[in-house]
């Protein structure tokens, strides 16, 4: 019988993750930022981008493949646009600071756009897009990633799963948040299925020979399929060129997979903040978004559907539940945290 999940308070999980990062010389501020992004993934039910990534982050830092103490530098030739050199630091910290910069630029010019180069895997993209919400702004984030997806019609990985996230504020807690990979699924989900011995749904992946497979292990050696066929493929190409080539970062096969310890990841990100007041009165717009969400809820439903959700609403609901009741961790996740604490000598309490 499978053991019941352990519930852990979000702030406790954040403390554990931050302590692990500090154990490998990450500053307290940067460790807390990275931990907050990690916990956000768990709150939103995206475990593939949560604590499952901690072993790779810690190992890369210890090996010198991620700079534990980076010096972020911003360059700007034009008012509302900046480029950040992330100095091979943690992607979470780079993206967080880049969106802060984009928000500041948008506060002055109505729009702020920041490209990031020389960065790393940054976790869940929605986190950075949502940074814009309290400022009456729309947040847009794209990033490229290591090759995991073949071009449409191909059989060898050339493109990353290259996600995008957009966050649009409504009244109160209402918001529209889209966070999606350009592939049919995230590579992290394939990796989780492989670790758990779970078969993939049909249509997710190809093996090394280009044949359809539901075997997650074979899929990791092969390629994930693009979302919507040629549409997802085209989106991945656009994101690779804009987040990677345009920013001066790596792109396509030049980006290392997180668990490839032969060199730095060298990912690129592009983050934008749009000030609503540049177009119309913010309160009016936010009210319109809330009305739009209400209209989605009232749209005619198919016979088997009980509720129509707005984009991001399921994750928002799950976040509220987990903030109140705690985040469920499987025994394997608890064991992983204990193993990491012992391996890196982190002074943390795992009595939960």
C-alpha positions as CSV (number, residue, x, y, z in Angstrom):
1,X,0.0,0.0,0.0
2,X,1.3,3.5,-0.9
3,X,2.1,5.6,2.1
4,X,0.0,8.7,2.6
5,X,1.6,12.0,1.7
6,X,3.0,14.2,4.4
7,X,1.6,17.8,4.6
8,X,4.2,20.5,5.0
9,X,3.7,24.2,5.6
10,X,4.8,26.3,2.6
11,X,7.0,28.5,4.8
12,X,8.7,25.4,6.2
13,X,9.4,24.0,2.7
14,X,10.8,27.4,1.7
15,X,13.1,27.4,4.8
16,X,14.4,23.9,3.9
17,X,15.1,24.8,0.3
18,X,16.8,28.0,1.2
19,X,18.9,26.3,3.8
20,X,20.0,23.7,1.2
21,X,21.1,26.5,-1.2
22,X,22.9,28.4,1.6
23,X,24.8,25.2,2.4
24,X,26.5,25.5,-1.1
25,X,27.4,29.2,-0.6
26,X,24.3,30.9,-2.1
27,X,23.6,34.2,-0.3
28,X,20.6,34.2,2.0
29,X,18.7,36.7,-0.2
30,X,19.3,34.6,-3.4
31,X,18.5,31.4,-1.6
32,X,15.2,32.7,-0.4
33,X,14.3,34.0,-3.9
34,X,15.1,30.6,-5.4
35,X,13.3,28.7,-2.6
36,X,10.2,30.9,-3.1
37,X,10.1,30.1,-6.8
38,X,10.5,26.4,-6.0
39,X,7.7,26.4,-3.4
40,X,5.5,28.4,-5.9
41,X,5.8,25.4,-8.3
42,X,4.7,23.0,-5.5
43,X,1.8,25.3,-4.6
44,X,0.6,25.4,-8.2
45,X,0.9,21.6,-8.5
46,X,3.8,21.7,-10.9
47,X,6.1,19.3,-9.0
48,X,8.2,18.7,-12.1
49,X,9.6,22.3,-11.5
50,X,9.7,22.1,-7.7
51,X,11.9,20.3,-5.3
52,X,12.6,17.6,-7.9
53,X,15.0,20.1,-9.4
54,X,17.0,20.8,-6.2
55,X,19.5,17.9,-6.6
56,X,20.6,19.3,-10.0
57,X,20.8,22.9,-8.8
58,X,22.9,21.9,-5.8
59,X,25.2,19.7,-7.7
60,X,25.8,22.3,-10.4
61,X,26.6,24.9,-7.8
62,X,29.0,22.6,-6.0
63,X,30.7,21.7,-9.3
64,X,31.0,25.4,-10.3
65,X,28.6,25.0,-13.2
66,X,26.2,27.6,-11.5
67,X,27.8,30.7,-10.0
68,X,26.7,30.8,-6.4
69,X,27.6,34.5,-6.0
70,X,27.0,36.2,-9.4
71,X,27.3,39.8,-10.3
72,X,24.3,40.8,-12.3
73,X,24.9,43.6,-14.9
74,X,22.4,45.5,-16.8
75,X,23.1,47.2,-20.1
76,X,20.8,49.6,-22.0
77,X,21.0,51.5,-25.3
78,X,17.3,52.5,-25.4
79,X,15.1,53.8,-22.6
80,X,12.6,51.0,-21.8
81,X,14.9,48.1,-22.9
82,X,17.7,46.5,-21.0
83,X,19.9,43.4,-21.3
84,X,21.1,41.5,-18.2
85,X,24.2,39.4,-18.0
86,X,23.3,36.9,-15.4
87,X,26.9,35.8,-14.8
88,X,25.8,32.2,-14.9
89,X,23.9,32.7,-11.6
90,X,20.7,30.9,-10.6
91,X,18.0,31.4,-13.2
92,X,15.4,32.1,-10.5
93,X,17.3,35.1,-9.1
94,X,18.2,36.4,-12.6
95,X,14.6,36.2,-13.8
96,X,13.2,37.8,-10.6
97,X,15.6,40.7,-10.8
98,X,15.0,41.1,-14.6
99,X,11.3,41.3,-14.1
100,X,11.8,43.9,-11.3
101,X,13.8,45.9,-13.8
102,X,11.1,45.5,-16.4
103,X,8.5,46.7,-14.0
104,X,10.6,49.7,-13.1
105,X,11.1,50.6,-16.7
106,X,7.4,50.2,-17.4
107,X,6.6,52.5,-14.5
108,X,8.5,55.2,-16.4
109,X,7.9,54.5,-20.1
110,X,4.7,52.4,-20.0
111,X,6.5,49.2,-21.1
112,X,9.7,47.5,-19.9
113,X,11.5,44.8,-21.8
114,X,14.5,43.0,-20.3
115,X,16.6,40.2,-22.0
116,X,18.7,37.9,-20.0
117,X,21.7,36.0,-21.2
118,X,24.2,33.6,-19.5
119,X,21.5,32.2,-17.2
120,X,20.2,28.9,-16.0
121,X,16.9,27.0,-15.7
122,X,14.6,29.3,-13.8
123,X,11.8,27.0,-12.6
124,X,8.1,28.0,-13.1
125,X,7.6,30.8,-15.6
126,X,4.3,32.0,-14.2
127,X,6.1,33.2,-11.0
128,X,7.8,36.1,-12.9
129,X,4.8,37.0,-15.0
130,X,2.8,37.3,-11.8
131,X,5.3,39.7,-10.4
132,X,3.7,42.4,-12.6
133,X,0.1,41.8,-11.2
134,X,0.3,44.0,-8.1
135,X,1.7,46.9,-10.1
136,X,-1.4,47.1,-12.4
137,X,0.7,45.6,-15.2
138,X,0.6,42.7,-17.5
139,X,3.6,40.3,-17.3
140,X,5.0,38.3,-20.2
141,X,7.9,35.9,-19.9
142,X,9.5,33.5,-22.4
143,X,12.6,31.3,-22.0
144,X,14.4,28.7,-24.0
145,X,15.6,25.4,-22.8
146,X,17.9,22.5,-23.6
147,X,17.0,20.4,-26.7
148,X,14.1,18.0,-25.9
149,X,11.9,18.4,-28.9
150,X,12.5,17.6,-32.6
151,X,11.4,20.0,-35.4
152,X,8.0,19.1,-36.7
153,X,8.7,16.0,-38.9
154,X,12.1,15.3,-37.3
155,X,13.2,12.6,-34.8
156,X,16.2,14.2,-33.1
157,X,15.8,16.8,-30.4
158,X,16.8,20.3,-31.6
159,X,14.5,22.7,-29.7
160,X,13.7,23.1,-26.0
161,X,10.2,22.8,-24.5
162,X,10.5,26.6,-24.6
163,X,7.7,27.9,-22.4
164,X,5.8,31.2,-22.2
165,X,3.8,32.7,-19.4
166,X,1.4,35.7,-19.4
167,X,-0.3,37.2,-16.4
168,X,-3.2,39.7,-16.6
169,X,-4.8,41.3,-13.5
170,X,-8.4,41.4,-12.7
171,X,-10.2,42.8,-9.6
172,X,-9.1,41.4,-6.2
173,X,-7.6,37.9,-6.7
174,X,-9.0,37.6,-10.2
175,X,-6.4,37.1,-12.8
176,X,-5.7,35.3,-16.1
177,X,-2.4,33.3,-15.9
178,X,-1.2,31.3,-18.9
179,X,1.9,29.2,-18.3
180,X,2.6,26.6,-21.0
181,X,5.4,24.8,-22.8
182,X,5.5,24.8,-26.6
183,X,5.9,21.1,-26.4
184,X,2.9,18.8,-25.6
185,X,4.3,18.5,-22.1
186,X,7.2,19.6,-20.0
187,X,10.4,17.5,-20.0
188,X,10.2,17.5,-16.2
189,X,6.9,15.5,-16.4
190,X,8.5,12.9,-18.6
191,X,11.4,12.6,-16.1
192,X,8.9,12.2,-13.2
193,X,7.0,9.5,-15.1
194,X,10.4,7.7,-15.7
195,X,11.3,7.9,-12.0
196,X,7.9,6.6,-11.0
197,X,7.7,3.9,-13.7
198,X,4.5,5.4,-15.1
199,X,3.6,5.1,-18.7
200,X,3.2,8.2,-20.8
201,X,-0.1,9.1,-22.6
202,X,0.0,8.2,-26.3
203,X,1.1,11.1,-28.5
204,X,3.5,12.6,-26.1
205,X,6.9,11.4,-27.3
206,X,9.0,9.5,-29.8
207,X,11.9,7.1,-29.1
208,X,15.4,7.4,-30.5
209,X,14.3,5.9,-33.8
210,X,11.4,8.3,-34.2
211,X,8.7,5.8,-33.3
212,X,5.8,6.7,-31.0
213,X,6.4,5.5,-27.4
214,X,4.7,5.5,-24.0
215,X,7.8,4.4,-22.3
216,X,9.1,7.5,-20.4
217,X,12.7,6.2,-20.3
218,X,12.7,5.7,-24.1
219,X,11.1,9.2,-24.4
220,X,14.0,10.8,-22.5
221,X,16.4,9.3,-25.0
222,X,14.2,10.3,-27.9
223,X,12.1,13.4,-28.3
224,X,9.0,15.1,-26.9
225,X,6.4,16.1,-29.5
226,X,5.4,19.8,-30.1
227,X,2.0,21.1,-28.8
228,X,-0.4,21.2,-31.7
229,X,2.1,19.8,-34.2
230,X,3.5,22.5,-36.5
231,X,2.1,25.3,-34.3
232,X,4.0,24.3,-31.2
233,X,7.1,23.8,-33.3
234,X,6.8,27.3,-34.7
235,X,6.2,28.8,-31.3
236,X,9.4,27.0,-29.9
237,X,11.4,28.4,-32.8
238,X,10.2,31.9,-32.1
239,X,10.9,31.7,-28.4
240,X,14.4,30.2,-29.1
241,X,15.3,33.1,-31.4
242,X,13.8,35.8,-29.1
243,X,14.9,34.5,-25.7
244,X,18.2,33.1,-26.8
245,X,19.6,34.5,-30.0
246,X,18.2,38.1,-29.5
247,X,19.5,38.3,-25.9
248,X,23.0,37.0,-26.8
249,X,22.4,33.8,-24.9
250,X,22.6,30.2,-26.0
251,X,20.0,28.6,-28.3
252,X,19.1,25.2,-29.7
253,X,21.8,22.5,-29.2
254,X,24.1,25.1,-27.5
255,X,22.0,24.9,-24.3
256,X,22.9,22.2,-21.7
257,X,20.2,20.1,-20.1
258,X,20.1,20.6,-16.3
259,X,21.4,17.1,-15.6
260,X,24.2,17.4,-18.2
261,X,27.1,18.3,-16.0
262,X,29.6,18.9,-18.8
263,X,29.2,22.6,-18.8
264,X,27.0,25.7,-18.0
265,X,23.3,25.7,-19.2
266,X,23.6,29.1,-20.9
267,X,19.9,29.7,-21.2
268,X,18.2,33.0,-22.3
269,X,15.1,34.7,-21.1
270,X,12.9,37.6,-22.2
271,X,10.7,39.4,-19.7
272,X,8.2,42.2,-20.4
273,X,5.9,44.4,-18.2
274,X,3.1,46.5,-19.7
275,X,1.5,49.3,-17.7
276,X,-2.2,49.2,-18.2
277,X,-2.5,52.9,-17.6
278,X,-0.6,53.4,-20.8
279,X,-3.8,52.2,-22.6
280,X,-6.7,52.9,-20.3
281,X,-7.7,53.4,-16.7
282,X,-6.4,50.4,-14.7
283,X,-9.5,49.9,-12.6
284,X,-11.7,49.8,-15.7
285,X,-9.5,47.2,-17.3
286,X,-9.3,45.1,-14.2
287,X,-13.1,45.2,-13.8
288,X,-13.4,44.1,-17.5
289,X,-11.1,41.2,-16.9
290,X,-13.2,40.1,-13.9
291,X,-16.3,40.4,-16.0
292,X,-14.7,38.4,-18.7
293,X,-13.8,35.6,-16.2
294,X,-17.4,35.6,-15.0
295,X,-18.6,35.3,-18.6
296,X,-16.3,32.3,-19.1
297,X,-17.8,30.6,-16.1
298,X,-21.3,31.1,-17.5
299,X,-20.5,30.0,-21.0
300,X,-22.6,26.9,-22.2
301,X,-20.9,23.7,-21.0
302,X,-20.5,20.4,-22.6
303,X,-22.7,17.6,-21.1
304,X,-19.9,16.1,-18.9
305,X,-18.4,19.4,-17.8
306,X,-19.4,20.9,-14.4
307,X,-17.3,24.1,-14.5
308,X,-15.4,26.1,-17.0
309,X,-12.1,27.4,-15.6
310,X,-10.3,30.5,-16.7
311,X,-6.6,30.0,-17.6
312,X,-4.6,29.7,-14.3
313,X,-7.7,29.3,-12.2
314,X,-7.1,25.7,-11.3
315,X,-3.6,26.5,-10.1
316,X,-4.8,29.5,-8.2
317,X,-7.4,27.4,-6.4
318,X,-4.8,24.8,-5.6
319,X,-2.4,27.4,-4.3
320,X,-5.1,28.7,-1.9
321,X,-5.8,25.2,-0.6
322,X,-2.1,24.4,-0.1
323,X,-1.4,27.7,1.6
324,X,-4.2,26.8,4.1
325,X,-3.7,23.1,4.5
326,X,-0.1,22.5,3.5
327,X,1.8,21.0,0.5
328,X,1.5,17.2,0.2
329,X,4.9,15.5,-0.2
330,X,5.2,11.9,-1.1
331,X,7.6,9.7,0.9
332,X,10.1,9.8,-2.0
333,X,10.1,13.6,-1.8
334,X,10.7,13.6,1.9
335,X,13.5,11.0,1.5
336,X,15.0,13.2,-1.1
337,X,15.1,16.2,1.2
338,X,16.7,14.1,4.0
339,X,19.3,12.8,1.5
340,X,20.2,16.3,0.3
341,X,20.4,17.7,3.8
342,X,22.8,14.9,4.8
343,X,24.8,15.2,1.6
344,X,25.3,19.0,1.7
345,X,25.4,19.4,5.5
346,X,22.4,21.7,5.7
347,X,21.4,22.4,9.2
348,X,17.6,21.9,8.8
349,X,14.9,20.2,10.7
350,X,13.0,17.6,8.8
351,X,10.6,16.8,11.6
352,X,7.3,17.4,9.9
